[in-house]
Amino acid sequence: MIKGDKSWGKAPGKKTSQWKKNESIIAKNPFLRAQRDKKEGLGTSSAINTGINDQVYKDNFDKIQWAKPEDKEKPKFKMRVNGKLVSDPNEEE
């Protein structure tokens, strides 16, 4: 069939049941996933791309603070049961 011909077929609208079925099939197949990403102008979905690891990043990698500061105080919450304030027995006041 000729591609411009209306009888060639149309892609289902997004969020329709047929579109969801197609997406689930595409998600399971790496080749189809790569083809869809290529069509949409994206890189391959299976490849992890974190950017360029230039020399400045490599030199300063050990200066990155990965963990949260431990001196932060834990937030305190008040709980109500049937409109009455209930205190936690483990909580110090």
Jmol script that loads the backbone (N, CA, C; Angstrom):
load data "model"
ATOM      1  N   MET A   1       0.829  -1.184   0.000  1.00  0.00           N
ATOM      2  CA  MET A   1       0.000   0.000   0.000  1.00  0.00           C
ATOM      3  C   MET A   1       0.872   1.245   0.000  1.00  0.00           C
ATOM      4  N   ILE A   2       0.308   2.281  -0.466  1.00  0.00           N
ATOM      5  CA  ILE A   2       1.018   3.555  -0.501  1.00  0.00           C
ATOM      6  C   ILE A   2       0.906   4.202   0.876  1.00  0.00           C
ATOM      7  N   LYS A   3       2.012   4.756   1.353  1.00  0.00           N
ATOM      8  CA  LYS A   3       2.048   5.294   2.707  1.00  0.00           C
ATOM      9  C   LYS A   3       1.069   6.453   2.893  1.00  0.00           C
ATOM     10  N   GLY A   4       0.847   7.283   1.879  1.00  0.00           N
ATOM     11  CA  GLY A   4      -0.059   8.420   1.981  1.00  0.00           C
ATOM     12  C   GLY A   4      -1.525   8.008   1.951  1.00  0.00           C
ATOM     13  N   ASP A   5      -1.790   6.762   1.567  1.00  0.00           N
ATOM     14  CA  ASP A   5      -3.165   6.274   1.466  1.00  0.00           C
ATOM     15  C   ASP A   5      -3.779   6.130   2.853  1.00  0.00           C
ATOM     16  N   LYS A   6      -5.033   6.540   3.001  1.00  0.00           N
ATOM     17  CA  LYS A   6      -5.712   6.463   4.301  1.00  0.00           C
ATOM     18  C   LYS A   6      -5.931   5.019   4.754  1.00  0.00           C
ATOM     19  N   SER A   7      -5.988   4.083   3.827  1.00  0.00           N
ATOM     20  CA  SER A   7      -6.225   2.691   4.198  1.00  0.00           C
ATOM     21  C   SER A   7      -4.966   2.023   4.742  1.00  0.00           C
ATOM     22  N   TRP A   8      -3.829   2.734   4.701  1.00  0.00           N
ATOM     23  CA  TRP A   8      -2.574   2.162   5.189  1.00  0.00           C
ATOM     24  C   TRP A   8      -2.611   1.960   6.688  1.00  0.00           C
ATOM     25  N   GLY A   9      -3.339   2.783   7.396  1.00  0.00           N
ATOM     26  CA  GLY A   9      -3.487   2.600   8.834  1.00  0.00           C
ATOM     27  C   GLY A   9      -3.010   3.813   9.601  1.00  0.00           C
ATOM     28  N   LYS A  10      -3.535   3.956  10.793  1.00  0.00           N
ATOM     29  CA  LYS A  10      -3.142   5.060  11.662  1.00  0.00           C
ATOM     30  C   LYS A  10      -2.703   4.482  12.993  1.00  0.00           C
ATOM     31  N   ALA A  11      -1.858   5.211  13.654  1.00  0.00           N
ATOM     32  CA  ALA A  11      -1.456   4.814  15.004  1.00  0.00           C
ATOM     33  C   ALA A  11      -2.608   5.139  15.949  1.00  0.00           C
ATOM     34  N   PRO A  12      -2.846   4.303  16.945  1.00  0.00           N
ATOM     35  CA  PRO A  12      -3.929   4.593  17.883  1.00  0.00           C
ATOM     36  C   PRO A  12      -3.607   5.828  18.711  1.00  0.00           C
ATOM     37  N   GLY A  13      -4.640   6.531  19.138  1.00  0.00           N
ATOM     38  CA  GLY A  13      -4.444   7.714  19.967  1.00  0.00           C
ATOM     39  C   GLY A  13      -3.808   7.335  21.293  1.00  0.00           C
ATOM     40  N   LYS A  14      -3.070   8.293  21.864  1.00  0.00           N
ATOM     41  CA  LYS A  14      -2.407   8.006  23.146  1.00  0.00           C
ATOM     42  C   LYS A  14      -3.454   7.776  24.223  1.00  0.00           C
ATOM     43  N   LYS A  15      -3.114   6.894  25.150  1.00  0.00           N
ATOM     44  CA  LYS A  15      -3.936   6.530  26.315  1.00  0.00           C
ATOM     45  C   LYS A  15      -5.195   5.736  25.948  1.00  0.00           C
ATOM     46  N   THR A  16      -5.298   5.293  24.701  1.00  0.00           N
ATOM     47  CA  THR A  16      -6.401   4.394  24.355  1.00  0.00           C
ATOM     48  C   THR A  16      -6.001   2.975  24.740  1.00  0.00           C
ATOM     49  N   SER A  17      -6.969   2.073  24.775  1.00  0.00           N
ATOM     50  CA  SER A  17      -6.657   0.701  25.180  1.00  0.00           C
ATOM     51  C   SER A  17      -5.694   0.030  24.196  1.00  0.00           C
ATOM     52  N   GLN A  18      -5.857   0.306  22.889  1.00  0.00           N
ATOM     53  CA  GLN A  18      -4.950  -0.293  21.902  1.00  0.00           C
ATOM     54  C   GLN A  18      -3.542   0.271  22.063  1.00  0.00           C
ATOM     55  N   TRP A  19      -3.412   1.569  22.361  1.00  0.00           N
ATOM     56  CA  TRP A  19      -2.106   2.181  22.578  1.00  0.00           C
ATOM     57  C   TRP A  19      -1.413   1.549  23.775  1.00  0.00           C
ATOM     58  N   LYS A  20      -2.179   1.291  24.861  1.00  0.00           N
ATOM     59  CA  LYS A  20      -1.614   0.663  26.060  1.00  0.00           C
ATOM     60  C   LYS A  20      -1.131  -0.754  25.754  1.00  0.00           C
ATOM     61  N   LYS A  21      -1.901  -1.497  24.955  1.00  0.00           N
ATOM     62  CA  LYS A  21      -1.485  -2.853  24.572  1.00  0.00           C
ATOM     63  C   LYS A  21      -0.193  -2.807  23.762  1.00  0.00           C
ATOM     64  N   ASN A  22      -0.136  -1.865  22.812  1.00  0.00           N
ATOM     65  CA  ASN A  22       1.067  -1.734  21.985  1.00  0.00           C
ATOM     66  C   ASN A  22       2.271  -1.362  22.843  1.00  0.00           C
ATOM     67  N   GLU A  23       2.101  -0.440  23.776  1.00  0.00           N
ATOM     68  CA  GLU A  23       3.206  -0.018  24.637  1.00  0.00           C
ATOM     69  C   GLU A  23       3.704  -1.164  25.514  1.00  0.00           C
ATOM     70  N   SER A  24       2.790  -2.005  25.992  1.00  0.00           N
ATOM     71  CA  SER A  24       3.233  -3.127  26.825  1.00  0.00           C
ATOM     72  C   SER A  24       4.047  -4.123  25.998  1.00  0.00           C
ATOM     73  N   ILE A  25       3.670  -4.314  24.739  1.00  0.00           N
ATOM     74  CA  ILE A  25       4.427  -5.210  23.858  1.00  0.00           C
ATOM     75  C   ILE A  25       5.796  -4.596  23.553  1.00  0.00           C
ATOM     76  N   ILE A  26       5.815  -3.296  23.259  1.00  0.00           N
ATOM     77  CA  ILE A  26       7.069  -2.606  22.957  1.00  0.00           C
ATOM     78  C   ILE A  26       8.008  -2.629  24.160  1.00  0.00           C
ATOM     79  N   ALA A  27       7.463  -2.468  25.358  1.00  0.00           N
ATOM     80  CA  ALA A  27       8.279  -2.429  26.568  1.00  0.00           C
ATOM     81  C   ALA A  27       8.986  -3.763  26.817  1.00  0.00           C
ATOM     82  N   LYS A  28       8.414  -4.856  26.345  1.00  0.00           N
ATOM     83  CA  LYS A  28       9.000  -6.179  26.564  1.00  0.00           C
ATOM     84  C   LYS A  28      10.080  -6.533  25.541  1.00  0.00           C
ATOM     85  N   ASN A  29      10.103  -5.838  24.410  1.00  0.00           N
ATOM     86  CA  ASN A  29      11.003  -6.192  23.328  1.00  0.00           C
ATOM     87  C   ASN A  29      12.068  -5.101  23.157  1.00  0.00           C
ATOM     88  N   PRO A  30      13.343  -5.403  23.395  1.00  0.00           N
ATOM     89  CA  PRO A  30      14.385  -4.383  23.284  1.00  0.00           C
ATOM     90  C   PRO A  30      14.516  -3.778  21.883  1.00  0.00           C
ATOM     91  N   PHE A  31      14.308  -4.583  20.844  1.00  0.00           N
ATOM     92  CA  PHE A  31      14.412  -4.073  19.480  1.00  0.00           C
ATOM     93  C   PHE A  31      13.309  -3.060  19.206  1.00  0.00           C
ATOM     94  N   LEU A  32      12.077  -3.402  19.572  1.00  0.00           N
ATOM     95  CA  LEU A  32      10.961  -2.481  19.350  1.00  0.00           C
ATOM     96  C   LEU A  32      11.123  -1.208  20.186  1.00  0.00           C
ATOM     97  N   ARG A  33      11.640  -1.363  21.411  1.00  0.00           N
ATOM     98  CA  ARG A  33      11.870  -0.207  22.283  1.00  0.00           C
ATOM     99  C   ARG A  33      12.873   0.750  21.635  1.00  0.00           C
ATOM    100  N   ALA A  34      13.943   0.190  21.078  1.00  0.00           N
ATOM    101  CA  ALA A  34      14.962   1.007  20.424  1.00  0.00           C
ATOM    102  C   ALA A  34      14.401   1.707  19.189  1.00  0.00           C
ATOM    103  N   GLN A  35      13.567   1.007  18.429  1.00  0.00           N
ATOM    104  CA  GLN A  35      12.972   1.610  17.238  1.00  0.00           C
ATOM    105  C   GLN A  35      12.008   2.733  17.599  1.00  0.00           C
ATOM    106  N   ARG A  36      11.222   2.554  18.644  1.00  0.00           N
ATOM    107  CA  ARG A  36      10.297   3.602  19.080  1.00  0.00           C
ATOM    108  C   ARG A  36      11.074   4.829  19.547  1.00  0.00           C
ATOM    109  N   ASP A  37      12.133   4.607  20.318  1.00  0.00           N
ATOM    110  CA  ASP A  37      12.939   5.720  20.805  1.00  0.00           C
ATOM    111  C   ASP A  37      13.614   6.458  19.653  1.00  0.00           C
ATOM    112  N   LYS A  38      14.065   5.715  18.658  1.00  0.00           N
ATOM    113  CA  LYS A  38      14.698   6.320  17.497  1.00  0.00           C
ATOM    114  C   LYS A  38      13.690   7.184  16.736  1.00  0.00           C
ATOM    115  N   LYS A  39      12.461   6.686  16.603  1.00  0.00           N
ATOM    116  CA  LYS A  39      11.397   7.421  15.907  1.00  0.00           C
ATOM    117  C   LYS A  39      11.052   8.706  16.649  1.00  0.00           C
ATOM    118  N   GLU A  40      11.066   8.662  17.985  1.00  0.00           N
ATOM    119  CA  GLU A  40      10.718   9.830  18.791  1.00  0.00           C
ATOM    120  C   GLU A  40      11.908  10.760  19.002  1.00  0.00           C
ATOM    121  N   GLY A  41      13.067  10.419  18.454  1.00  0.00           N
ATOM    122  CA  GLY A  41      14.234  11.285  18.544  1.00  0.00           C
ATOM    123  C   GLY A  41      15.027  11.119  19.818  1.00  0.00           C
ATOM    124  N   LEU A  42      14.829  10.027  20.523  1.00  0.00           N
ATOM    125  CA  LEU A  42      15.561   9.766  21.758  1.00  0.00           C
ATOM    126  C   LEU A  42      16.697   8.799  21.484  1.00  0.00           C
ATOM    127  N   GLY A  43      17.601   8.675  22.440  1.00  0.00           N
ATOM    128  CA  GLY A  43      18.646   7.659  22.342  1.00  0.00           C
ATOM    129  C   GLY A  43      18.032   6.313  22.691  1.00  0.00           C
ATOM    130  N   THR A  44      18.814   5.274  22.641  1.00  0.00           N
ATOM    131  CA  THR A  44      18.278   3.959  22.993  1.00  0.00           C
ATOM    132  C   THR A  44      17.947   3.929  24.479  1.00  0.00           C
ATOM    133  N   SER A  45      16.840   3.311  24.820  1.00  0.00           N
ATOM    134  CA  SER A  45      16.376   3.322  26.208  1.00  0.00           C
ATOM    135  C   SER A  45      17.185   2.394  27.101  1.00  0.00           C
ATOM    136  N   SER A  46      17.833   1.399  26.528  1.00  0.00           N
ATOM    137  CA  SER A  46      18.593   0.468  27.356  1.00  0.00           C
ATOM    138  C   SER A  46      19.961   1.020  27.742  1.00  0.00           C
ATOM    139  N   ALA A  47      20.411   2.062  27.062  1.00  0.00           N
ATOM    140  CA  ALA A  47      21.715   2.639  27.361  1.00  0.00           C
ATOM    141  C   ALA A  47      21.567   3.699  28.451  1.00  0.00           C
ATOM    142  N   ILE A  48      22.420   3.636  29.448  1.00  0.00           N
ATOM    143  CA  ILE A  48      22.402   4.619  30.516  1.00  0.00           C
ATOM    144  C   ILE A  48      23.327   5.761  30.110  1.00  0.00           C
ATOM    145  N   ASN A  49      22.772   6.955  30.096  1.00  0.00           N
ATOM    146  CA  ASN A  49      23.555   8.108  29.703  1.00  0.00           C
ATOM    147  C   ASN A  49      23.543   9.116  30.842  1.00  0.00           C
ATOM    148  N   THR A  50      24.655   9.255  31.523  1.00  0.00           N
ATOM    149  CA  THR A  50      24.741  10.194  32.639  1.00  0.00           C
ATOM    150  C   THR A  50      25.476  11.463  32.252  1.00  0.00           C
ATOM    151  N   GLY A  51      25.801  11.620  30.999  1.00  0.00           N
ATOM    152  CA  GLY A  51      26.500  12.811  30.556  1.00  0.00           C
ATOM    153  C   GLY A  51      27.972  12.522  30.310  1.00  0.00           C
ATOM    154  N   ILE A  52      28.693  13.589  30.103  1.00  0.00           N
ATOM    155  CA  ILE A  52      30.116  13.468  29.778  1.00  0.00           C
ATOM    156  C   ILE A  52      30.917  13.435  31.077  1.00  0.00           C
ATOM    157  N   ASN A  53      31.767  12.454  31.225  1.00  0.00           N
ATOM    158  CA  ASN A  53      32.652  12.374  32.384  1.00  0.00           C
ATOM    159  C   ASN A  53      33.955  13.078  32.030  1.00  0.00           C
ATOM    160  N   ASP A  54      33.911  14.400  32.118  1.00  0.00           N
ATOM    161  CA  ASP A  54      35.112  15.163  31.786  1.00  0.00           C
ATOM    162  C   ASP A  54      36.093  15.166  32.958  1.00  0.00           C
ATOM    163  N   GLN A  55      37.244  15.765  32.740  1.00  0.00           N
ATOM    164  CA  GLN A  55      38.309  15.728  33.739  1.00  0.00           C
ATOM    165  C   GLN A  55      37.927  16.474  35.010  1.00  0.00           C
ATOM    166  N   VAL A  56      37.164  17.561  34.905  1.00  0.00           N
ATOM    167  CA  VAL A  56      36.753  18.321  36.095  1.00  0.00           C
ATOM    168  C   VAL A  56      35.879  17.450  36.996  1.00  0.00           C
ATOM    169  N   TYR A  57      34.965  16.689  36.390  1.00  0.00           N
ATOM    170  CA  TYR A  57      34.101  15.788  37.165  1.00  0.00           C
ATOM    171  C   TYR A  57      34.942  14.712  37.847  1.00  0.00           C
ATOM    172  N   LYS A  58      35.873  14.136  37.134  1.00  0.00           N
ATOM    173  CA  LYS A  58      36.713  13.081  37.697  1.00  0.00           C
ATOM    174  C   LYS A  58      37.581  13.601  38.844  1.00  0.00           C
ATOM    175  N   ASP A  59      38.081  14.829  38.693  1.00  0.00           N
ATOM    176  CA  ASP A  59      38.929  15.405  39.736  1.00  0.00           C
ATOM    177  C   ASP A  59      38.151  15.709  41.011  1.00  0.00           C
ATOM    178  N   ASN A  60      36.895  16.100  40.871  1.00  0.00           N
ATOM    179  CA  ASN A  60      36.099  16.526  42.023  1.00  0.00           C
ATOM    180  C   ASN A  60      35.105  15.475  42.496  1.00  0.00           C
ATOM    181  N   PHE A  61      35.193  14.258  41.995  1.00  0.00           N
ATOM    182  CA  PHE A  61      34.247  13.207  42.362  1.00  0.00           C
ATOM    183  C   PHE A  61      34.258  12.928  43.858  1.00  0.00           C
ATOM    184  N   ASP A  62      35.438  12.924  44.472  1.00  0.00           N
ATOM    185  CA  ASP A  62      35.539  12.607  45.896  1.00  0.00           C
ATOM    186  C   ASP A  62      35.024  13.738  46.793  1.00  0.00           C
ATOM    187  N   LYS A  63      34.759  14.904  46.235  1.00  0.00           N
ATOM    188  CA  LYS A  63      34.229  16.022  47.016  1.00  0.00           C
ATOM    189  C   LYS A  63      32.704  16.029  47.091  1.00  0.00           C
ATOM    190  N   ILE A  64      32.055  15.161  46.366  1.00  0.00           N
ATOM    191  CA  ILE A  64      30.589  15.100  46.363  1.00  0.00           C
ATOM    192  C   ILE A  64      30.116  14.538  47.703  1.00  0.00           C
ATOM    193  N   GLN A  65      29.158  15.221  48.320  1.00  0.00           N
ATOM    194  CA  GLN A  65      28.591  14.742  49.586  1.00  0.00           C
ATOM    195  C   GLN A  65      27.377  13.873  49.256  1.00  0.00           C
ATOM    196  N   TRP A  66      27.550  12.562  49.365  1.00  0.00           N
ATOM    197  CA  TRP A  66      26.505  11.629  48.969  1.00  0.00           C
ATOM    198  C   TRP A  66      25.487  11.402  50.065  1.00  0.00           C
ATOM    199  N   ALA A  67      25.884  11.435  51.315  1.00  0.00           N
ATOM    200  CA  ALA A  67      24.983  11.102  52.417  1.00  0.00           C
ATOM    201  C   ALA A  67      24.314  12.363  52.957  1.00  0.00           C
ATOM    202  N   LYS A  68      23.169  12.170  53.586  1.00  0.00           N
ATOM    203  CA  LYS A  68      22.477  13.277  54.238  1.00  0.00           C
ATOM    204  C   LYS A  68      23.196  13.596  55.538  1.00  0.00           C
ATOM    205  N   PRO A  69      23.170  14.839  55.954  1.00  0.00           N
ATOM    206  CA  PRO A  69      23.792  15.167  57.242  1.00  0.00           C
ATOM    207  C   PRO A  69      23.029  14.501  58.389  1.00  0.00           C
ATOM    208  N   GLU A  70      23.761  13.898  59.313  1.00  0.00           N
ATOM    209  CA  GLU A  70      23.127  13.149  60.395  1.00  0.00           C
ATOM    210  C   GLU A  70      22.764  14.021  61.589  1.00  0.00           C
ATOM    211  N   ASP A  71      23.169  15.283  61.594  1.00  0.00           N
ATOM    212  CA  ASP A  71      22.852  16.136  62.726  1.00  0.00           C
ATOM    213  C   ASP A  71      21.444  16.733  62.630  1.00  0.00           C
ATOM    214  N   LYS A  72      20.728  16.400  61.593  1.00  0.00           N
ATOM    215  CA  LYS A  72      19.365  16.894  61.434  1.00  0.00           C
ATOM    216  C   LYS A  72      18.442  16.236  62.455  1.00  0.00           C
ATOM    217  N   GLU A  73      17.547  17.020  63.033  1.00  0.00           N
ATOM    218  CA  GLU A  73      16.621  16.485  64.015  1.00  0.00           C
ATOM    219  C   GLU A  73      15.444  15.822  63.310  1.00  0.00           C
ATOM    220  N   LYS A  74      14.975  14.718  63.846  1.00  0.00           N
ATOM    221  CA  LYS A  74      13.856  13.998  63.273  1.00  0.00           C
ATOM    222  C   LYS A  74      12.581  14.815  63.471  1.00  0.00           C
ATOM    223  N   PRO A  75      11.735  14.947  62.446  1.00  0.00           N
ATOM    224  CA  PRO A  75      10.514  15.728  62.606  1.00  0.00           C
ATOM    225  C   PRO A  75       9.549  15.061  63.586  1.00  0.00           C
ATOM    226  N   LYS A  76       8.814  15.885  64.314  1.00  0.00           N
ATOM    227  CA  LYS A  76       7.846  15.378  65.282  1.00  0.00           C
ATOM    228  C   LYS A  76       6.441  15.602  64.746  1.00  0.00           C
ATOM    229  N   PHE A  77       5.606  14.605  64.916  1.00  0.00           N
ATOM    230  CA  PHE A  77       4.239  14.671  64.424  1.00  0.00           C
ATOM    231  C   PHE A  77       3.271  14.485  65.581  1.00  0.00           C
ATOM    232  N   LYS A  78       2.131  15.125  65.471  1.00  0.00           N
ATOM    233  CA  LYS A  78       1.069  14.931  66.443  1.00  0.00           C
ATOM    234  C   LYS A  78      -0.007  14.098  65.764  1.00  0.00           C
ATOM    235  N   MET A  79      -0.558  13.134  66.518  1.00  0.00           N
ATOM    236  CA  MET A  79      -1.559  12.258  65.950  1.00  0.00           C
ATOM    237  C   MET A  79      -2.866  12.401  66.713  1.00  0.00           C
ATOM    238  N   ARG A  80      -3.948  12.463  65.992  1.00  0.00           N
ATOM    239  CA  ARG A  80      -5.264  12.576  66.615  1.00  0.00           C
ATOM    240  C   ARG A  80      -6.077  11.330  66.301  1.00  0.00           C
ATOM    241  N   VAL A  81      -6.740  10.809  67.338  1.00  0.00           N
ATOM    242  CA  VAL A  81      -7.638   9.678  67.189  1.00  0.00           C
ATOM    243  C   VAL A  81      -8.991  10.128  67.724  1.00  0.00           C
ATOM    244  N   ASN A  82      -9.986  10.076  66.884  1.00  0.00           N
ATOM    245  CA  ASN A  82     -11.336  10.532  67.223  1.00  0.00           C
ATOM    246  C   ASN A  82     -11.324  11.956  67.783  1.00  0.00           C
ATOM    247  N   GLY A  83     -10.493  12.803  67.211  1.00  0.00           N
ATOM    248  CA  GLY A  83     -10.442  14.198  67.605  1.00  0.00           C
ATOM    249  C   GLY A  83      -9.610  14.485  68.838  1.00  0.00           C
ATOM    250  N   LYS A  84      -9.055  13.464  69.484  1.00  0.00           N
ATOM    251  CA  LYS A  84      -8.247  13.683  70.689  1.00  0.00           C
ATOM    252  C   LYS A  84      -6.776  13.469  70.365  1.00  0.00           C
ATOM    253  N   LEU A  85      -5.954  14.336  70.909  1.00  0.00           N
ATOM    254  CA  LEU A  85      -4.516  14.251  70.691  1.00  0.00           C
ATOM    255  C   LEU A  85      -3.949  13.058  71.442  1.00  0.00           C
ATOM    256  N   VAL A  86      -3.212  12.199  70.738  1.00  0.00           N
ATOM    257  CA  VAL A  86      -2.611  11.009  71.321  1.00  0.00           C
ATOM    258  C   VAL A  86      -1.106  11.182  71.293  1.00  0.00           C
ATOM    259  N   SER A  87      -0.450  10.974  72.407  1.00  0.00           N
ATOM    260  CA  SER A  87       1.003  11.089  72.462  1.00  0.00           C
ATOM    261  C   SER A  87       1.647   9.720  72.342  1.00  0.00           C
ATOM    262  N   ASP A  88       2.797   9.708  71.736  1.00  0.00           N
ATOM    263  CA  ASP A  88       3.546   8.469  71.559  1.00  0.00           C
ATOM    264  C   ASP A  88       4.281   8.147  72.863  1.00  0.00           C
ATOM    265  N   PRO A  89       4.142   6.927  73.420  1.00  0.00           N
ATOM    266  CA  PRO A  89       4.801   6.608  74.673  1.00  0.00           C
ATOM    267  C   PRO A  89       6.336   6.603  74.550  1.00  0.00           C
ATOM    268  N   ASN A  90       6.859   6.390  73.360  1.00  0.00           N
ATOM    269  CA  ASN A  90       8.311   6.370  73.152  1.00  0.00           C
ATOM    270  C   ASN A  90       8.877   7.789  72.997  1.00  0.00           C
ATOM    271  N   GLU A  91       8.010   8.742  72.788  1.00  0.00           N
ATOM    272  CA  GLU A  91       8.456  10.112  72.561  1.00  0.00           C
ATOM    273  C   GLU A  91       8.791  10.812  73.868  1.00  0.00           C
ATOM    274  N   GLU A  92       9.899  11.510  73.867  1.00  0.00           N
ATOM    275  CA  GLU A  92      10.301  12.266  75.058  1.00  0.00           C
ATOM    276  C   GLU A  92       9.809  13.688  74.908  1.00  0.00           C
ATOM    277  N   GLU A  93       9.285  14.254  75.987  1.00  0.00           N
ATOM    278  CA  GLU A  93       8.839  15.648  75.930  1.00  0.00           C
ATOM    279  C   GLU A  93       9.561  16.475  76.950  1.00  0.00           C
TER     280      GLU A  93
END
end "model"
wireframe off; spacefill off
backbone 0.3
color backbone group
